[in-house]
Amino acid sequence: MARYLCVWSPNWAIANWIRRNPSVSRGEAFALIATERGVRRLAAVDSGATALGLVPGQKVTDAAALVPHLATAEADPAADEHALTALADWCARFSPAVAMDPPDGLILDTTGVDHLWGGEAAMIDDLAVRLAGNGIPIRAAVAGSAGAAWALAHFGPDRTISPPGTEAARLSSLPPAALRLSPADAAQIGRLGLRSIGALAALPRAEFGCRFGPEVMRRLDQALGFAGEALVFRRPPNPWFARLAFAEPISAPEDLARVSGDIARRLTARLEAEGRGARRFDLAFHSLDGEEERRSIGLALPGRDADAVARLFLPLLDTVDPGFGIEVVTLAAREVEALGSRQPNLSPHGEAGEEGLAPFIDRLVNRLGDGVVWRDEAFASHAPERATRRRPPLSIAPSPRPSWDAERPRPLRLFRRPEPIEVVAPVPDDPPILFHWRGKTRRVRRAEGPERLGQEWWRRPFDAADPSAARDYYQVEDESGARFWVFRAGLYDARDPPKWWLHGLFG
């Protein structure tokens, strides 16, 4: 059953301003100011200003009349948004699925992870204590739906935990505004005398929908768990996730290597139990100062060998900056696929074929980078430059694909762009007897062709097809035995002789 944790910082803008300006005195009452439609208003107020009767949205002139000694500063929404994004990334130590709830909150999908802290209450306490230590007071709640968790965090008792199936009872006494309604909808409901979600939910659904519209009904159903809600997570939700927390921070390189192996064994054991393997692994080191050091490795074939994964991470650990110490390490497996048991090769010479080649390719890819190592695969296209595409170096389950046509051989090296050549041919439709390319003249000893290739007319409007854009390809061999793939572009026209191009080399 799904579980969601809502984290809300009521004075997020004030807390972040203080963190950005720790040495500036704020006095007894402090507020941030922003310009809204040409009017200067209070964007946020601290507890001192609130105690004196100031509220966000109030005009600055009115606030100054009420509290002459009010200290003010300019609000910075962009900095607050950046800080919320950083907090979302920091909260990845609590859940791999963190969604932002601007301007001052987060929603975490904590399904199945609370046991790592000894329960949901301990998890909330740990999060609240850590943030309070960094000057960020929060309110939090856990419930079976994101809407219910949001309502309880904003309007219910702090650190409320709603057991599964109790959302309706927990929300019944909260005001309708807890459903995240628009100001217009909340005002309409208030004018009708409905003061609680319980009173709202008691209305007949047919009348409810006609009176308040689908948006209010959708918000009510989401809060009560009757309708799903599409949350936008900073990282895609991933069930293949492992976490290690330490009683004391670590920073020594040998400790980082050891915990990398430990967490790899923990996650790969789960993969093996489920008969799966992964092509990518993301290792993250979370330091005491809130920074995250992330390293990733890829595999040519889906795998779950913990020792192999740890060996690939080992060269990357030299660049990890532990800061004031690493307190949490997380590992996520991505591109997870079904992977059955494999029988070891009985050959005395070790593994052969793709399985023996995979470790070598893994080392190349993780040393040189993604996209550097690939294999060419035949692709159904009439144009030679589009007849191949890059694919992963290895595959345990290759998909059906076109094969190379033995009757129409293609050069081993195909140029990215054809290169112009100067040609001498006895008659226009004959292959060249010599050509000049890259400053050297080559005399043709043998030639084969032509192979005429026209435009792929189905890729463009029919009226745009041009029969004169056909190419006549020849395989030619010079006196030294080098073989080339040349073509004449277009049909012969005495007024505008066609140009010749060299498109590839056979050897």
Secondary structure, DSSP 8 states (H G I E B T S, - for coil): ---EEEEE-TTHHHHHHHHH-TTS---S-EEEEEEETTEEEEEEE-HHHHHTT--TT-BHHHHHHH-TT-EEEE--HHHHHHHHHHHHHHGGGT-S-EEEETTTEEEEE-TTTGGGGTSHHHHHHHHHHHHHHTT---EEEEESSHHHHHHHHHHS-TTEE--TT-HHHHHTTS-GGGG---HHHHHHHHHTT--SHHHHHTS-HHHHHHHH-HHHHHHHHHHHTSS-----BSS---S-EEEEEEEEEE--HHHHHHHHHHHHHHHHHHHHHTTEEEEEEEEEEEETTS-EEEEEEEEEEEE--HHHHHHHHGGGGGG---TT-EEEEEEEEEEEEE---------TT---HHHHHHHHHHHHHHHH-TTSS-EEEE---SSGGGSEEEE-S--SS--------TTS---SEEEEEEEEEEEE-SSTTS--SEEEETTEEEEEEEEEEEEEE---GGGS-GGG--GGG-EEEEEEEETTS-EEEEEEES---TTS--EEEEEEE--
